[in-house]
Amino acid sequence: MRVLSTLVLSFLVSAAPATATGAPEAGPQLRMNLQVLVPVDAAGQAGEPRIADDLPAEAQVAVRERVAALAFAPASRDGEAVPSELSLSVPFTAQNVGGQVQYTVGQPKADPFVKQMPRYPYEALRDGAGAALMVRVELAPQAGADRMRAEVVATEFTSRRASRYQRQFEKAAIDTLSGCCRLVETIDGVPLGGVHHVPVSFSSSQSRERVDTDAFNAAHAGESAGLPEGLSRATIVDSASPDGVASP
């Protein structure tokens, strides 16, 4: 994801669309969710955030300003406030408008892993096939290429015909978590891992058939490994500004 975002952003910067009259024209968009790790001290004060992806300087400023507008309640150990590093999922969009790239940063949320929008398998989309999947994600409490292990543990298709695309759906579901959690959360110096069950669904407007995703998710939620006993994460308690747009 880090290399991909850098390459696509470079493409956006180099592209300079314009109409025949010279009016600004909106070019292609890059939409992604960024992982941002924020140190929060025992008083709830946030420090300098770290961004998992390589971004242009202007984009980094936009993300940091958006995160700086947040207020936090501190993490705790056995009821006592302690310092921590909290993982945020931050919606991010880059778009070329009249030859100038604009960066939009959405509302951050606290999340130990960051999920991207799933890419619908082309052949399945063309065929109107849909599916709901549950992905079991295991995070090791240390950084590294093998920090995350993901496997699809349940699948439901919109039809028997749709099941022919099982392999493509499973790959697309796991790809949504690619690079999800390179930055490791900590509470009072303790690095955090854990087990999570992540739902991913695909539905096509070309088909009336749908999976009841609420029922599917409830049936296959699975057990999650929580935090070590006595620990609780920091939380976002307020946001001082709406979604922001920045331009270089």
Backbone as JSON, one array per atom type, in Angstrom:
{
  "sequence": "MRVLSTLVLSFLVSAAPATATGAPEAGPQLRMNLQVLVPVDAAGQAGEPRIADDLPAEAQVAVRERVAALAFAPASRDGEAVPSELSLSVPFTAQNVGGQVQYTVGQPKADPFVKQMPRYPYEALRDGAGAALMVRVELAPQAGADRMRAEVVATEFTSRRASRYQRQFEKAAIDTLSGCCRLVETIDGVPLGGVHHVPVSFSSSQSRERVDTDAFNAAHAGESAGLPEGLSRATIVDSASPDGVASP",
  "N": [[0.83, -1.2, 0.0], [2.0, 1.23, 0.71], [3.91, 1.76, -1.35], [2.17, 1.75, -3.53], [0.41, 3.92, -3.0], [2.2, 6.06, -3.15], [3.03, 5.98, -5.85], [0.59, 6.38, -7.22], [-0.18, 8.89, -6.26], [1.89, 10.39, -7.35], [1.24, 10.16, -10.02], [-1.18, 11.58, -10.06], [-0.29, 14.14, -9.48], [1.22, 14.72, -11.77], [-0.66, 14.66, -13.8], [-2.75, 16.88, -15.58], [-5.62, 17.79, -16.05], [-7.94, 19.56, -18.17], [-10.69, 21.48, -19.43], [-12.0, 22.17, -22.77], [-12.44, 24.86, -22.78], [-10.74, 25.77, -20.94], [-11.49, 25.7, -18.33], [-11.28, 24.51, -14.95], [-10.98, 21.0, -14.47], [-12.11, 18.09, -12.91], [-9.96, 15.49, -12.09], [-8.76, 12.04, -11.91], [-9.37, 10.16, -8.89], [-7.79, 9.24, -5.82], [-8.66, 7.13, -3.33], [-8.37, 6.18, -0.01], [-7.83, 4.57, 3.16], [-5.93, 5.67, 5.8], [-3.47, 4.47, 8.1], [-2.81, 5.88, 11.16], [-0.72, 6.52, 13.84], [-1.06, 7.64, 17.06], [0.53, 9.14, 19.76], [-0.64, 9.28, 23.05], [-0.67, 10.93, 26.05], [-0.75, 10.43, 29.68], [-2.4, 12.41, 30.53], [-4.13, 12.78, 28.52], [-3.21, 14.27, 26.41], [-2.22, 14.7, 23.07], [0.57, 13.62, 21.1], [3.07, 13.96, 18.49], [1.83, 12.63, 15.54], [2.29, 9.5, 13.75], [2.39, 8.5, 10.38], [1.45, 5.76, 8.46], [1.75, 5.47, 5.71], [3.7, 6.67, 2.92], [3.49, 9.99, 2.07], [3.03, 13.0, 0.08], [4.46, 16.14, 1.19], [2.52, 18.18, 1.59], [0.18, 16.71, 1.84], [0.73, 15.25, 4.13], [0.73, 17.32, 6.01], [-1.99, 18.07, 5.94], [-3.2, 15.76, 6.97], [-2.03, 15.61, 9.52], [-2.96, 17.99, 10.66], [-5.67, 17.46, 10.75], [-5.78, 15.35, 12.56], [-4.74, 16.64, 14.76], [-6.87, 18.15, 15.54], [-8.39, 16.58, 17.13], [-9.62, 15.45, 20.32], [-8.66, 13.59, 23.19], [-9.3, 10.89, 25.5], [-7.31, 9.4, 27.99], [-5.53, 6.21, 27.85], [-5.77, 3.36, 30.09], [-4.46, 1.53, 32.9], [-5.41, -0.89, 35.05], [-7.32, 0.9, 35.98], [-5.94, 3.28, 36.31], [-4.76, 6.19, 34.69], [-2.64, 6.02, 31.86], [0.18, 6.42, 29.58], [-0.06, 5.94, 26.01], [-0.09, 4.53, 22.66], [-2.17, 5.14, 20.09], [-4.02, 3.63, 17.49], [-5.32, 5.0, 14.55], [-7.86, 5.05, 12.02], [-7.92, 6.79, 9.11], [-9.8, 8.46, 6.78], [-8.87, 9.29, 3.47], [-8.49, 11.32, 0.63], [-7.23, 12.03, -2.58], [-7.2, 14.27, -5.26], [-6.92, 15.47, -8.58], [-7.54, 18.67, -9.57], [-7.98, 20.74, -12.09], [-5.24, 20.65, -12.62], [-4.12, 20.93, -10.15], [-3.46, 19.26, -7.18], [-5.75, 18.25, -4.78], [-6.23, 17.54, -1.37], [-8.27, 15.67, 0.69], [-9.29, 15.12, 3.96], [-10.92, 12.89, 5.98], [-13.18, 12.05, 8.73], [-11.42, 10.86, 11.43], [-11.2, 7.63, 13.06], [-10.86, 5.58, 15.95], [-9.1, 2.62, 15.58], [-7.73, -0.6, 15.59], [-6.86, -1.83, 13.28], [-6.71, -1.11, 9.77], [-9.0, -0.9, 7.25], [-9.4, -1.21, 3.77], [-11.42, -0.05, 0.97], [-13.17, -2.67, -0.58], [-12.14, -4.24, -3.62], [-14.1, -5.03, -6.23], [-14.22, -8.2, -7.72], [-13.68, -8.38, -11.17], [-14.9, -10.17, -13.1], [-16.88, -11.36, -11.54], [-18.43, -9.14, -10.89], [-19.33, -8.37, -13.43], [-20.94, -10.53, -13.92], [-22.91, -10.21, -12.11], [-22.66, -11.37, -9.63], [-22.59, -11.89, -6.08], [-21.37, -11.72, -2.65], [-20.85, -12.47, 0.84], [-18.34, -12.29, 3.28], [-16.4, -13.5, 6.04], [-13.55, -12.51, 7.63], [-10.92, -13.73, 9.49], [-8.64, -12.13, 11.48], [-5.43, -12.09, 12.69], [-3.28, -10.39, 14.76], [0.08, -9.93, 15.44], [1.99, -8.91, 18.35], [4.09, -7.24, 17.5], [6.02, -5.37, 15.12], [6.51, -6.04, 11.59], [6.88, -8.0, 8.55], [5.32, -10.26, 8.73], [3.38, -9.68, 10.54], [0.57, -9.62, 10.41], [-1.9, -12.1, 10.06], [-4.26, -13.46, 7.97], [-7.34, -15.04, 7.26], [-10.09, -16.37, 5.43], [-12.98, -17.31, 7.02], [-15.64, -17.85, 6.78], [-18.2, -17.9, 4.3], [-20.82, -16.63, 2.3], [-22.88, -16.88, -0.5], [-24.66, -15.03, -3.07], [-25.98, -16.63, -4.81], [-25.96, -19.98, -6.17], [-24.58, -19.95, -8.52], [-22.89, -17.8, -8.14], [-20.95, -18.83, -6.5], [-18.91, -19.81, -8.0], [-16.99, -17.92, -8.14], [-15.56, -17.96, -5.85], [-12.8, -18.07, -5.09], [-11.81, -15.66, -6.15], [-13.34, -13.79, -4.74], [-12.47, -14.29, -2.12], [-9.75, -13.6, -2.26], [-9.99, -10.86, -2.85], [-11.24, -9.97, -0.54], [-9.31, -10.43, 1.48], [-7.33, -8.78, 0.48], [-8.31, -6.27, 1.13], [-7.32, -5.79, 3.59], [-4.66, -5.53, 3.3], [-1.58, -4.33, 4.31], [-2.7, -3.24, 6.56], [-2.0, -2.66, 9.2], [0.64, -1.78, 10.03], [1.82, -0.2, 11.94], [2.32, -0.46, 15.39], [0.18, -0.58, 18.14], [0.47, 0.6, 21.54], [0.11, 0.26, 25.11], [0.94, 1.8, 28.0], [3.56, 1.1, 27.44], [3.29, -1.55, 26.67], [3.2, -3.6, 23.9], [0.56, -4.2, 21.56], [-1.38, -6.91, 20.35], [-3.7, -9.16, 18.89], [-6.92, -10.69, 18.08], [-9.26, -10.43, 15.5], [-12.48, -10.34, 13.93], [-13.43, -9.67, 10.74], [-15.89, -8.34, 8.71], [-16.59, -8.53, 5.2], [-18.21, -7.47, 2.32], [-19.8, -7.99, -0.89], [-21.85, -6.62, -3.26], [-23.95, -6.35, -6.11], [-25.42, -3.98, -8.27], [-26.51, -4.99, -10.49], [-27.85, -7.24, -9.9], [-30.67, -8.59, -8.21], [-30.47, -10.22, -6.11], [-29.42, -10.63, -2.78], [-27.2, -10.95, 0.0], [-28.1, -11.42, 3.36], [-26.53, -9.41, 5.18], [-26.4, -8.51, 7.83], [-27.45, -10.64, 9.34], [-25.64, -12.62, 8.56], [-23.18, -11.57, 9.49], [-23.67, -11.54, 12.25], [-23.94, -14.25, 12.75], [-21.43, -15.24, 12.27], [-19.55, -13.86, 13.72], [-17.62, -14.68, 15.56], [-15.11, -15.3, 18.13], [-13.22, -12.78, 19.68], [-9.91, -11.9, 20.58], [-9.32, -9.98, 23.28], [-7.93, -7.05, 24.91], [-5.0, -7.32, 27.03], [-5.59, -8.23, 30.45], [-6.85, -5.68, 32.53], [-6.05, -3.52, 31.0], [-7.0, -0.7, 29.02], [-7.87, 0.99, 26.0], [-6.93, 4.28, 24.79], [-9.32, 6.83, 23.92], [-11.19, 8.61, 21.4], [-12.63, 11.66, 22.13], [-13.64, 14.02, 21.2], [-14.01, 16.15, 18.32], [-12.63, 18.87, 16.78], [-13.02, 20.1, 14.34], [-14.59, 20.11, 11.05], [-14.54, 17.88, 8.12], [-11.59, 18.36, 6.23], [-10.06, 20.23, 3.51], [-7.18, 20.4, 1.6], [-4.71, 22.05, -0.38], [-1.74, 21.94, -2.38]],
  "CA": [[0.0, 0.0, 0.0], [2.86, 2.4, 0.78], [4.44, 2.03, -2.68], [1.06, 2.05, -4.41], [-0.07, 5.28, -2.77], [3.2, 7.0, -3.64], [2.98, 5.98, -7.3], [-0.66, 6.97, -7.68], [-0.12, 10.32, -5.97], [2.79, 10.98, -8.34], [0.47, 10.25, -11.26], [-2.15, 12.66, -9.91], [0.43, 15.41, -9.56], [1.69, 14.95, -13.13], [-1.8, 14.85, -14.68], [-3.28, 18.24, -15.49], [-6.79, 17.83, -16.93], [-8.61, 20.84, -18.36], [-11.71, 21.44, -20.46], [-11.63, 22.9, -23.97], [-12.52, 26.29, -22.47], [-9.73, 26.09, -19.95], [-12.05, 25.62, -16.97], [-10.74, 23.37, -14.19], [-11.69, 19.74, -14.6], [-11.72, 17.13, -11.87], [-9.32, 14.3, -12.62], [-8.95, 10.8, -11.15], [-9.26, 10.22, -7.43], [-7.24, 8.15, -5.02], [-9.33, 7.04, -2.04], [-7.79, 5.15, 0.83], [-7.83, 4.81, 4.59], [-4.56, 5.68, 6.31], [-3.24, 4.18, 9.51], [-2.05, 6.92, 11.85], [-0.48, 6.15, 15.24], [-0.99, 8.87, 17.85], [0.88, 9.0, 21.18], [-1.54, 10.01, 23.96], [-0.09, 10.8, 27.38], [-1.68, 10.09, 30.76], [-3.32, 13.53, 30.7], [-4.97, 12.86, 27.33], [-2.61, 15.15, 25.42], [-1.67, 13.96, 21.93], [1.87, 14.01, 20.59], [3.24, 13.98, 17.04], [1.37, 11.37, 14.97], [3.05, 8.83, 12.69], [1.54, 8.05, 9.29], [2.03, 4.52, 7.95], [2.02, 5.58, 4.28], [4.48, 7.8, 2.44], [2.64, 10.98, 1.41], [3.68, 14.3, -0.16], [4.5, 16.99, 2.39], [1.25, 18.89, 1.77], [-0.8, 15.74, 2.31], [1.06, 14.97, 5.53], [0.26, 18.46, 6.82], [-3.45, 17.99, 6.04], [-3.54, 14.66, 7.87], [-1.62, 15.98, 10.88], [-3.87, 19.03, 11.16], [-6.96, 16.82, 11.06], [-5.61, 14.58, 13.8], [-4.5, 17.59, 15.85], [-8.16, 18.71, 15.96], [-9.07, 15.61, 17.98], [-9.35, 15.41, 21.76], [-8.58, 12.19, 23.61], [-9.25, 10.44, 26.89], [-6.14, 8.52, 28.02], [-5.64, 4.78, 28.15], [-5.63, 3.09, 31.53], [-4.04, 0.23, 33.41], [-6.03, -1.1, 36.37], [-8.06, 2.09, 36.37], [-5.07, 4.46, 36.38], [-4.4, 6.71, 33.38], [-1.26, 5.73, 31.44], [0.44, 6.8, 28.19], [-0.31, 4.9, 25.02], [-0.06, 4.89, 21.24], [-3.48, 4.73, 19.6], [-4.13, 3.52, 16.04], [-6.49, 5.63, 13.94], [-8.16, 4.88, 10.6], [-8.21, 8.15, 8.65], [-10.16, 8.51, 5.36], [-8.01, 10.23, 2.74], [-8.75, 11.39, -0.81], [-6.42, 12.95, -3.38], [-7.81, 14.47, -6.58], [-6.38, 16.54, -9.4], [-8.56, 19.6, -10.04], [-7.35, 21.78, -12.9], [-3.78, 20.58, -12.53], [-3.68, 21.06, -8.76], [-3.95, 18.14, -6.37], [-6.41, 18.59, -3.52], [-6.26, 16.44, -0.41], [-9.39, 15.74, 1.62], [-9.1, 14.22, 5.09], [-12.2, 12.67, 6.63], [-13.25, 11.9, 10.18], [-10.68, 9.7, 11.95], [-11.79, 6.82, 14.11], [-9.9, 4.68, 16.58], [-9.23, 1.27, 15.03], [-6.43, -1.27, 15.62], [-6.44, -2.16, 11.93], [-7.3, -0.2, 8.79], [-9.59, -1.66, 6.16], [-9.62, -0.45, 2.54], [-12.62, -0.41, 0.22], [-12.9, -3.88, -1.36], [-12.2, -4.14, -5.08], [-15.0, -6.07, -6.73], [-13.64, -8.99, -8.82], [-14.31, -7.91, -12.4], [-15.78, -11.16, -13.7], [-18.03, -11.53, -10.66], [-19.25, -7.94, -11.05], [-19.97, -8.46, -14.74], [-21.93, -11.61, -13.85], [-23.91, -9.88, -11.1], [-22.49, -12.26, -8.48], [-22.26, -11.22, -4.83], [-20.98, -12.6, -1.54], [-20.45, -11.91, 2.14], [-17.25, -13.09, 3.83], [-15.87, -13.13, 7.35], [-12.1, -12.72, 7.65], [-10.31, -13.75, 10.82], [-7.36, -11.43, 11.42], [-4.6, -12.23, 13.89], [-2.19, -9.43, 14.78], [1.15, -10.18, 16.41], [2.3, -7.68, 19.09], [5.34, -6.62, 17.06], [6.02, -5.0, 13.71], [7.19, -6.98, 10.71], [6.12, -8.4, 7.38], [4.39, -11.33, 9.07], [2.61, -9.28, 11.72], [-0.83, -9.96, 10.23], [-2.32, -13.33, 9.4], [-5.68, -13.34, 7.67], [-7.96, -16.15, 6.54], [-11.54, -16.33, 5.32], [-13.51, -18.41, 7.84], [-17.04, -18.11, 6.41], [-18.62, -17.24, 3.06], [-22.19, -16.88, 1.81], [-23.02, -16.31, -1.84], [-26.02, -14.63, -3.44], [-26.56, -17.73, -5.58], [-25.02, -21.07, -6.43], [-23.74, -19.51, -9.63], [-21.88, -16.88, -7.63], [-19.9, -19.56, -5.79], [-17.79, -20.09, -8.91], [-16.01, -16.86, -7.95], [-15.13, -18.01, -4.45], [-11.38, -17.74, -4.94], [-11.63, -14.23, -6.41], [-13.92, -13.05, -3.62], [-11.6, -14.45, -0.95], [-8.54, -12.79, -2.47], [-10.36, -9.45, -2.75], [-11.54, -9.69, 0.87], [-8.05, -10.35, 2.22], [-6.6, -7.61, -0.02], [-8.78, -5.05, 1.79], [-6.55, -5.64, 4.83], [-3.24, -5.47, 2.98], [-0.93, -3.17, 4.91], [-3.69, -2.64, 7.47], [-1.63, -2.4, 10.6], [2.09, -1.85, 10.18], [2.19, 0.5, 13.17], [1.85, -1.26, 16.53], [-0.32, 0.15, 19.3], [0.99, 0.24, 22.86], [-0.49, 0.85, 26.31], [1.92, 1.79, 29.08], [4.74, 0.4, 26.95], [2.99, -2.93, 26.28], [2.72, -3.68, 22.52], [-0.72, -4.9, 21.49], [-1.78, -7.74, 19.23], [-5.11, -9.49, 19.08], [-7.66, -11.4, 17.04], [-10.46, -9.71, 15.12], [-13.25, -10.89, 12.83], [-13.73, -8.51, 9.9], [-16.81, -8.66, 7.62], [-16.41, -7.89, 3.9], [-19.33, -7.89, 1.47], [-19.84, -7.55, -2.28], [-23.2, -6.68, -3.83], [-23.98, -5.72, -7.42], [-26.71, -3.4, -8.66], [-27.0, -5.76, -11.62], [-28.58, -8.41, -9.41], [-31.6, -8.33, -7.11], [-30.15, -11.14, -5.01], [-28.57, -10.05, -1.76], [-26.95, -11.69, 1.24], [-28.49, -10.69, 4.57], [-25.22, -9.23, 5.82], [-26.56, -8.39, 9.29], [-27.58, -12.0, 9.88], [-24.37, -13.32, 8.31], [-22.15, -11.06, 10.41], [-24.0, -11.98, 13.61], [-23.74, -15.69, 12.86], [-20.02, -15.61, 12.09], [-18.71, -12.85, 14.36], [-16.48, -15.35, 16.17], [-14.57, -14.73, 19.36], [-12.05, -11.92, 19.5], [-9.01, -11.81, 21.73], [-9.29, -8.59, 23.7], [-6.7, -6.53, 25.49], [-4.57, -7.96, 28.29], [-6.43, -7.85, 31.59], [-6.52, -4.43, 33.22], [-5.71, -2.45, 30.06], [-8.03, -0.15, 28.13], [-7.31, 1.92, 25.03], [-7.35, 5.68, 24.73], [-10.5, 7.02, 23.07], [-11.46, 9.95, 20.86], [-13.78, 12.21, 22.84], [-14.16, 15.21, 20.54], [-13.34, 16.59, 17.1], [-12.83, 20.32, 16.78], [-13.24, 20.68, 13.02], [-15.17, 19.21, 10.06], [-13.61, 17.39, 7.11], [-10.8, 19.46, 5.68], [-9.5, 20.12, 2.17], [-5.92, 21.14, 1.49], [-4.08, 22.04, -1.7], [-0.36, 22.38, -2.32]],
  "C": [[0.86, 1.25, 0.0], [3.38, 2.76, -0.59], [3.32, 2.44, -3.61], [0.59, 3.48, -4.23], [0.9, 6.31, -3.3], [3.14, 7.11, -5.16], [1.73, 6.67, -7.82], [-0.67, 8.47, -7.42], [0.79, 11.03, -6.97], [2.07, 11.16, -9.67], [-0.52, 11.41, -11.21], [-1.48, 14.02, -10.06], [0.82, 15.73, -10.99], [0.54, 15.19, -14.1], [-2.35, 16.26, -14.48], [-4.48, 18.38, -16.41], [-7.36, 19.24, -17.02], [-9.64, 20.69, -19.47], [-11.23, 22.24, -21.66], [-11.64, 24.41, -23.73], [-11.5, 26.71, -21.43], [-10.23, 26.04, -18.53], [-11.46, 24.41, -16.26], [-11.61, 22.13, -14.34], [-11.18, 18.78, -13.53], [-11.16, 15.88, -12.52], [-9.58, 13.08, -11.76], [-8.74, 11.01, -9.66], [-8.51, 9.01, -6.89], [-7.95, 8.2, -3.67], [-8.7, 5.91, -1.24], [-8.0, 5.53, 2.29], [-6.39, 4.68, 5.09], [-4.53, 5.19, 7.75], [-2.34, 5.28, 10.08], [-1.94, 6.52, 13.32], [-0.23, 7.43, 16.05], [-0.57, 8.56, 19.29], [-0.06, 9.88, 22.02], [-1.0, 9.83, 25.38], [-1.17, 10.57, 28.44], [-2.67, 11.22, 31.05], [-4.27, 13.68, 29.51], [-4.45, 13.79, 26.26], [-1.94, 14.33, 24.32], [-0.32, 14.52, 21.52], [1.88, 13.99, 19.08], [2.81, 12.64, 16.45], [2.34, 10.81, 13.93], [2.08, 8.29, 11.66], [2.2, 6.84, 8.64], [2.44, 4.63, 6.49], [2.88, 6.8, 3.97], [3.57, 8.74, 1.65], [3.46, 12.23, 1.09], [3.56, 15.18, 1.08], [3.17, 17.68, 2.66], [0.18, 17.96, 2.31], [-0.54, 15.39, 3.77], [0.56, 16.08, 6.45], [-1.24, 18.39, 7.01], [-3.88, 16.91, 7.02], [-3.21, 15.04, 9.31], [-2.54, 17.04, 11.48], [-5.22, 18.43, 11.54], [-6.87, 16.05, 12.36], [-5.42, 15.52, 14.99], [-5.8, 18.21, 16.36], [-8.92, 17.78, 16.9], [-8.71, 15.82, 19.45], [-9.47, 13.97, 22.22], [-8.78, 12.05, 25.12], [-8.13, 9.4, 26.95], [-6.49, 7.05, 28.2], [-5.49, 4.57, 29.65], [-5.11, 1.68, 31.78], [-4.57, 0.11, 34.84], [-6.67, 0.18, 36.89], [-7.25, 3.37, 36.45], [-4.68, 4.89, 34.96], [-2.92, 6.47, 33.08], [-1.07, 6.21, 30.01], [0.21, 5.62, 27.25], [-0.04, 5.44, 23.62], [-1.31, 4.29, 20.61], [-3.5, 4.72, 18.08], [-5.44, 4.15, 15.56], [-6.62, 5.2, 12.48], [-8.65, 6.23, 10.09], [-8.55, 8.13, 7.16], [-9.39, 9.62, 4.64], [-8.33, 10.16, 1.26], [-7.81, 12.4, -1.45], [-7.05, 13.06, -4.76], [-7.17, 15.65, -7.28], [-7.54, 17.39, -9.92], [-7.85, 20.73, -10.78], [-5.85, 21.81, -12.8], [-3.24, 20.74, -11.13], [-4.29, 19.94, -7.94], [-4.53, 18.67, -5.06], [-6.48, 17.35, -2.64], [-7.42, 16.67, 0.56], [-9.19, 14.7, 2.71], [-10.41, 14.12, 5.85], [-12.08, 12.5, 8.13], [-12.46, 10.67, 10.65], [-11.5, 8.91, 12.96], [-10.73, 5.9, 14.69], [-10.15, 3.27, 16.07], [-7.86, 0.61, 15.03], [-5.95, -1.73, 14.26], [-7.25, -1.31, 10.96], [-7.74, -1.0, 7.57], [-9.81, -0.75, 4.96], [-10.95, -0.86, 1.91], [-12.31, -1.65, -0.62], [-13.01, -3.62, -2.86], [-13.0, -5.33, -5.61], [-14.3, -6.86, -7.83], [-14.4, -8.71, -10.12], [-15.31, -8.91, -12.97], [-17.03, -11.38, -12.86], [-18.98, -10.34, -10.79], [-20.02, -7.99, -12.36], [-21.1, -9.49, -14.74], [-23.02, -11.33, -12.82], [-23.82, -10.75, -9.86], [-22.1, -11.45, -7.24], [-21.93, -12.22, -3.74], [-20.74, -11.79, -0.28], [-19.4, -12.85, 2.72], [-16.88, -12.59, 5.21], [-14.39, -13.5, 7.36], [-11.61, -12.68, 9.09], [-8.9, -13.17, 10.7], [-6.64, -11.59, 12.75], [-3.42, -11.27, 13.78], [-1.18, -9.8, 15.85], [1.5, -8.86, 17.11], [3.66, -7.09, 18.74], [5.26, -6.35, 15.57], [6.76, -6.05, 12.89], [6.27, -7.41, 9.58], [5.07, -9.45, 7.7], [3.54, -10.96, 10.29], [1.14, -9.71, 11.62], [-1.0, -11.3, 9.54], [-3.83, -13.25, 9.21], [-6.16, -14.57, 6.91], [-9.47, -15.97, 6.53], [-12.1, -17.54, 6.05], [-14.97, -18.71, 7.54], [-17.37, -17.31, 5.16], [-20.06, -17.6, 2.76], [-22.35, -16.16, 0.49], [-24.47, -15.94, -2.12], [-26.73, -15.73, -4.22], [-25.51, -18.82, -5.74], [-24.06, -20.68, -7.54], [-22.6, -18.62, -9.13], [-20.72, -17.6, -6.96], [-18.72, -19.9, -6.69], [-16.67, -19.06, -8.74], [-15.45, -16.84, -6.53], [-13.69, -17.56, -4.27], [-11.14, -16.24, -5.15], [-12.18, -13.38, -5.27], [-13.01, -13.13, -2.39], [-10.34, -13.6, -1.07], [-8.86, -11.3, -2.29], [-10.63, -9.06, -1.3], [-10.25, -9.53, 1.68], [-7.23, -9.14, 1.77], [-7.06, -6.32, 0.64], [-7.98, -4.76, 3.06], [-5.05, -5.57, 4.58], [-2.63, -4.19, 3.53], [-1.76, -2.48, 5.97], [-3.1, -2.09, 8.76], [-0.13, -2.53, 10.82], [2.56, -1.21, 11.48], [1.53, -0.18, 14.36], [1.4, -0.36, 17.68], [0.4, -0.3, 20.57], [0.13, 0.88, 23.94], [0.5, 0.68, 27.44], [3.15, 0.96, 28.7], [4.51, -1.02, 26.51], [2.49, -2.94, 24.84], [1.5, -4.58, 22.42], [-0.85, -5.72, 20.22], [-3.27, -7.99, 19.35], [-5.69, -10.24, 17.9], [-8.96, -10.65, 16.78], [-11.16, -10.46, 13.99], [-13.81, -9.73, 12.02], [-14.69, -8.93, 8.77], [-16.49, -7.87, 6.36], [-17.53, -8.38, 3.0], [-19.22, -7.28, 0.08], [-21.28, -7.7, -2.77], [-23.24, -5.86, -5.1], [-25.38, -5.18, -7.7], [-27.31, -4.14, -9.84], [-27.82, -6.97, -11.19], [-29.48, -8.0, -8.25], [-31.27, -9.2, -5.9], [-29.16, -10.48, -4.06], [-28.36, -11.05, -0.63], [-27.43, -10.81, 2.39], [-27.22, -10.52, 5.41], [-25.32, -9.1, 7.33], [-26.63, -9.77, 9.93], [-26.28, -12.78, 9.71], [-23.31, -12.88, 9.3], [-22.4, -11.52, 11.84], [-23.69, -13.46, 13.79], [-22.27, -16.08, 12.85], [-19.06, -14.61, 12.74], [-17.48, -13.46, 15.01], [-16.03, -14.67, 17.45], [-13.31, -13.92, 19.05], [-11.21, -11.91, 20.77], [-8.86, -10.35, 22.1], [-7.94, -8.17, 24.23], [-6.29, -7.35, 26.7], [-5.37, -7.4, 29.46], [-5.92, -6.56, 32.25], [-6.2, -3.27, 32.31], [-6.94, -1.98, 29.29], [-7.41, 0.92, 27.24], [-7.73, 3.36, 25.31], [-8.54, 5.78, 23.79], [-10.55, 8.45, 22.56], [-12.71, 10.47, 21.56], [-14.37, 13.43, 22.15], [-13.36, 15.48, 19.28], [-13.66, 18.06, 16.91], [-13.11, 20.91, 15.41], [-13.86, 19.67, 12.09], [-14.11, 18.72, 9.1], [-12.88, 18.56, 6.46], [-10.29, 19.16, 4.29], [-8.24, 20.97, 2.13], [-5.39, 21.02, 0.08], [-2.63, 22.48, -1.54], [-0.23, 23.85, -2.68]]
}
